[in-house]
Amino acid sequence: MKFDILLVLPELALLLVAALLFVTTLMSRKSEDSLSCTAWLPVGALAVLGVSLLSLGRDGTLFSGTYRVDMLSQFFKAAIAAGFVITSMLVRRNGQVSDNDRPDYLMLLTISAWGLMLMSSAVDLITIYVAMEISSYSLYAAIPLRAQDKRAAEAGIKYIMFGALATALALYGYSWILAGQHTGMIAELAGKDWTWASSPLACTGLLLFLCGLFFKLALFPFHFWCPDVYQGTGNETAAFAATMPKLGAAAVLVRLAALLTPDLEITHVIAAFTAVSMTLGNLSALTQTDLKRMLGYSSVAHAGYLGLGIVSGTTGGLGAASFYALVYLLMNLACFWVVCQVAEDGENPTYTSLNGLHKKSPLLAFVLAVAAFALVGLPPTAGFMGKLFLLTSAWGAGYEWLVIVAVLNTAIAIYYYLSLVRHAYTEQSEQTEPAGETFTLGMGPRLAGAVMALSILLLGVAASPVYDLAVQAGTGLLR
């Protein structure tokens, strides 16, 4: 089969960025100013985003059919590239990483994003597994990098231990699927019988393989690592770990959802995990005072919301899940962007750290408010439209009980998300600050915050173009 290099331009562009960072790593040993050596990174990330957007319409297969370039993969690659642009601006100035380690640190995160792009196009289970490991191993090394902080070591150990467990389960499940269905290609698996009565071996294997993805997504019961790792690792690293890996997991889950129908036993199991994940995540988030830990539990809840689209098994449901994955990236990155700016000393901020934020920095308070309203699911934000699409698809697939659970959980989430806004706008800071903005923000961070907030609002009032792209991706899977 002829190798068409145009099909993998986004991956090659991101790999080139990683290679340039590797060269910078070697050069920085002789240079103390590693920050200036990596100043080009956001520009390189923007170039990757441009290539990804230009590649949206490409279609084809590579590597004996194990690598598929289609609308779904290109949609998620563009989303990963967009997330990489924002995170590259955040993590480049991570003060908790030493100058000598910074180029290595940035290279690790770039390779992790590259692995996520590979996951988006992988259509063979072992290819998915290898791509997932490429993404994970880089993060295993990056998570503990937080200067002289024992919490980072604890976070790194927990992430590696839970990751190893998820890897073992996924690989064990893959072997059971091979034994039961004699193939690992998703296109061939889609035509197989996935009822427990006729294929118990393969069904058990698929559930075990999905556990590896549930770990990435922080879906119940593989969520225990999430709050501890967010709390222990550096703020900028947490912003990356809380958003980017979820895109890769969502891409694979949407692709694997083509195997399932709403009446299958496995689908019912995923629906139960979804309901518990939403409820457990929201109830646990209610009691948190550490912002990063609260965002960790809220991500467990949002993994459940994403499951609404997966279990519906329709083109609308898969499109809704893809759309919500992109929206979640923007909402959560916006929240972490504020966390990183507020915690200038690199410590974990609490709710009280936000007191009087609208006086110290109106822009930070505005972005936080937009992100909080979107995470709750209030109009006119993208979060509202994303949840509306998810609830509609799940209701249409016969999961009325799951929709009711999701709506009740949304009501619970109002309390802790709007507490962010209350502290930013109505509480007074104990510190005496001069009038006006007291947080020093450069042009790049200001632009990133404004773009994220406006994107969340724009996708809330004009969601159709992006949602239609997501539905096209789902339609291609179910042909």
N, C-alpha and C positions, 0 to 999 in steps of 0.2 A: 504494500500500500504506500502511495506517495505521501511523504511528510510535508504538510503545508505549514510553513513557519508562521504564517499570518494568523493561524488559529490560536497560537499560544503567545501572542505578543504581550498581553498583560503580565503573564508569568515571567517572560523573559525580561521585561522592563523592571519588575520588582527584583528579580535575581541580579540584574545589573546593579541596582541600588545596594543590594547586600554585598556584592563583590567590591564595589567602591568603598563601602564601609570597612570591608576586610583590609583593603589597602590602607585606609586611614588608620586602622588599628595598628598596622605595622609602622606607619609613619609617626603616629602619636607617641611612640616610645621615645622619640627624639624631640618631641615638641610638648611643652607644658600647656599650650593653649588648645586643648582638644575641643573646646566649645566652638571656637572659630573654625576648626577643621571640619566640623559637622554642620556648619551653618547652611550648607547647600541642601540638607536633608529634606526640609519641607518643600523646596522647589522640585527635588527629585520625586517626592511623593505626589506632588501635583501633576508631574509628567506621567506617572503611572496611572493616575486617575484619568487623565486625558486619553491615554492609550486604551484604557478599559472602556471608556464611553464610546470611543470610535469603534471598538470591537463588539458592540452590543448585538449587531445583526449577524454575526458569523455563526456558521453551523458546520459540524463535521466530527469525525471520529479519528483517533490516533492510537498508536500502540496496540494493535490487534483488537481494537474495540473496547479497551479498558478505560479509555479517556475520552469523554464526550464533551464537545463544545456545543452548547445549545443556549436557548434563551435563559433557562434557569441558571446555568453556570455563569453566563455573562452578567446576569442581573446581580448575582451575589459577588462576583469579582469586582464589579463597579462599586458595590456597597462596601466591600472590604477595602478597596482603594480609597474611598471617601473617608472611611474610618481611620485609615493609615495616615492620611493627610493631617487630620486633627490630632491624633495621638503622637505623630512625629513632632508636632509643635510643642506638645506637652512634655513628652519624655526627654526631649533633647536638653532641656534645662533642669532635669532632675538633680537637685542639689544633694540628694542622699547617695548619689553615686560618685565615686572619686573621678578626678580628671583622667587618670590612667585607664580606668575601667569603662569610661563613658562610650568610646567607640565600640568596644566589645558588646556592651549592653545594648546599644542601638542596633548592632548587627544581629544580635540574638532575637530582638523583637521583629526585625525585618524578616528574618528567616521564618519566624513563627507565622507572620502574615502570609508569607509565600506558601507555607504548608496549608494554610486555610484556603488559598486560591486553588491549590491542587485538589483539596477535598471537594470543592465546588464542582469540579469536572469529573471526578472519579466515579465510574459506574461499575466497578468490580469491587467486591467486598475487601479483598486483600489490598487493592490499590487505595481504597478508603482508609484502611488500617495504617498503611505505610505513611500516607499523607498526614493522618491524625498524629502519628508519632513524631513526624518532622516538626509539626507545629508545637507539640507538647514538650519535647526535649529542650527546645529553646527556652520555653517559659520556666521549666524546672530550674534552669541556670539563672534566669533573670529575677525570679521571685525573691530569692534571699538577699539580693543586693540592696541593702539599706544600711547606711553607715553605722556601725557600732550599735546596732539595735537587735537585741536577742529575739524580739518578736518576729523579725524577718526570718531568722533561722528556723523558728518554730513553724512559721507559715510555709517555708520551703519544704520542710520535712513532711508536713501534712499534705501538701500538694503532690509531692512525689509518691507518698504512700497510697493516697487515694487514687492517684493516676495509675500507679502500678496495678492496683486492684482492678480498676476499670479496664486496663489493657488486657489483663489476664482473662477477664470475663469475655471481652470482645473477641479475643483470639480463640478462646474455648468455644464460644458460640459459633464462630466461623467454621470450626472443624465439624460441629454438629450439623450445620447447614449443608456443608459439603457431603457429609455422610447421608443426609436425608434427601437432598435434592440434586446432588451430583453436579452442581455448578455454583459459582459465586458471582456470575454476571447478573446484574439487576434486571436487565431486559428479559433474560430467560427465567429468572425467579418470578417475574410478574405473571407468567402463565402457569405457575404451579398452584397446587392446592395447599392452602395455609390454614385449614381447619385442624384443630387439635386431634380429632378422632382419626383422621386419615394420615396426618404427618406430625406425630407428637415430637419426633426427634428434631425435625427442621424448625417447628414452632418454638421449641425450647431454645434452640440455637439462635433463632432470630431475636428472641427476647434477651438472651445474654449479650448478643452483639449490640443491641440497642442500648444496653446498660453503659457501654463505653461512650455513647453519644449523650446519654442522660448525665454522665459525669461532666462532660464539657458544658452542657446546658444548665447544670446545677438543678436538675429536676429531681424531685423526691423519687426514690430514697437515696440518691447519690448527691445530696446537697450539703453534707455535713462540713466539707472542707471550705465551702464558699465564704461564710462570715468571718471565720478565723483567718483565712488567707487574705481577704480584703483588709482586715484590721491590721494584720502583721506586716504586710509588704508596703513599700513606699506608695505614696498617693498616686504618683504618675503611673507606676507599674500596675497599681490596682485599676486605674482607668482603662488600661489596655486589657488586662485579664478579665475585667468585668464586661467587656463589650465584644472585642474582636473574636475570641474563640466561639462565642455563641452564634456568630454568623456562619462559621464553618459547620457547626453542628446542625444548625437550622437547615442549611442547604442539603446536607445528607439526609436528614429526617424527612424533608419534603420529597426528596427523590425516592426514599424507601417507602413513603406513604402510598406510592403507586401499587405496592404489593397488597395493601390492606383495604378492606371494605368495612363499613360501619358495623356489620353484624358478626365480625370475626371475634374469637375469644381474645386474641392479642390486642385488638383495638379496644375491647372493654377494659383490659388490664391497663393500657396506656391512659384511657379515660379516667380510671380510678387514681392512677398516679397524678394525673393532671389536677383532679379535684383536691387531693390531699396537698399537693405542692402549693396550690393557690392559698389554701386555708392556713397551712402551717407557716408559709412564708409571711403572710400578712399578719397573723397573730403574733409571731415572733418579732416582727419589725416594730410592733406597737410598743414593746418594752425597751427598745434600745435608746441609748443616749449618744453613742459614738456614731457619727454620720456614715462612715464607711461600713460599719457593721450593719446599720439599718439598710443601706443600699444593697448589702450582701443578701439579707433576708428578702428584701423586695425583689431581687433578681430571681430568687427561688419562686416567688409568686408569679413573676412575669414568664418564667419558663412554663408554668402551668397555663397561662393565657395562650402562649404559643401552641400548646398542645391542643387547644380547641380547634384550630385549623387542621392539624395533623389527623385527628380522629374523624373529622367529617368526611375525608376521602373524596372530595369533589374538587373540580377545578377552581371553584370559588374559594373553597377552604384552603387549598394549597396556595392560591394567590394571596389570600388573606394572611396566611402564615408568613409568606415571603415579605409581604408589605410590612407586617408588624415587626419582623426581624430588623428591617431597615429603620423603622420608626424608633424601635427600642435603642438601636445604636445611637441615634441622634439625642434621644431623651436622656439616656444614661450618661453619654459623654458630656452633655451640657451640665448635668449635675456634678460629675467628677471634675469638670473644668472649673466650676465654682469652688469645689473642695480644695483643689490644688492652689487656686489663687488666694483663698482665705488663709490656708495653712502655709504661710510663707516660710515658717521655720521647719516645715516638713513633718510636724506632729499631726496626730489625728484630730481633726476638729470635732466639736460636739455641737448640739443645737444652740447652746449659749454662745458659741463662737460666731453665730450669725446675727446676734443681737445688734440692731442699729445698722445693718448692712446697707440699707437704702441711703443712709447719710454718708457712709464711707465710700460707697461706689454704687451709684444708681444702675450702672450697666450690669454689675454682678447680681444685684438684687432682681433686676428685670429678667435676666437669663435664668436665674434660679426659679423665679415664679413661673415662667413659661414651661420650664422642664417639669416642675412639680405638678402643674395643671395637666400637662400631657401624660405624666406617669399615672395620675389618677384616672384620666380618661375623660376630662371635661372639654366641652367645645370652647373655642373653635380651634383646637389643637389637633395635631396628627395622631396623638394618642387616642382621642375620641373616635376618629374615623377608623383607626386600626382595630380598636375593640369592637366597634359596630360591625365591621366586616367579619371579624372572628365569631361574634355571637350569632350573626345572621346565618353563617355557614353551619355552625354547630346545631342551631335550631332546625335548619332545613334537613340535616342528616338524622334527625330523631334524637338528639342529645339534649332534650329540654331540661332534664335535671341538672346537666352540667352547666347549662346557660344560667340557671337560677343560682347555682353555687358561685359562678363567676360574678354575677351581678351583686350578690351579697358580699363577696370579697372586695369588690370595688368600693362598696360603701364603707367597709372596714378601713380600706387604704386611705380614704379621705382624711382620716384623723392625722396620721403621721406624715403624709405628704404636705398637707396644708399647714402643719406645724412648722415646716421649713419657711413658708411664706410669712407666717405669724411672727416668727422670731426675726426675720429679715426686715419686716415693715412696722411692727407694732412694739416690739421689745426694745428697751434702751440698753446700750452698751454700758458696762460698768467703767470702762476706760474713758477718760476725757480726751476726746479727739478734736482736732480743729475742724472747722466747717469745711464741707466739700469732700472731694474724693481723697481718701487716704491710702488706697491701694494703688501702687504704681504699676500700671499695665502698659506694656509696649504695644506698638501698632499691631503686631501679629496676633497676640492674644485677644486684643480688642476685636479685631476683624473676625477671628475664629468664633468668639462668643456671639457676636452679632449675627454671623452667618448661621450658626446652629439655631439660635432663637427664631430667626426669620424662616429658616427651612421648616422648623416644627410648625410654625403658624401657617406657612404657605401650603404644606402638605395637609393641613387641617381644612383649609377652605377650597383647595383645588387638588384633591387627591387622585382624580381620575387618570391623568397621564401615567403616573407611576404605578397605580393599582392595575391599570390595564396591562402594563408590561409584566407585572407579577402574575396576572391571570393567564397571559399568553404562555408564560413559563409552565404553569400548571397544566394548561391545555396540551402542551407538547408531551408531557409525561403520561397522560392518560389516553393518548391515541391508541 
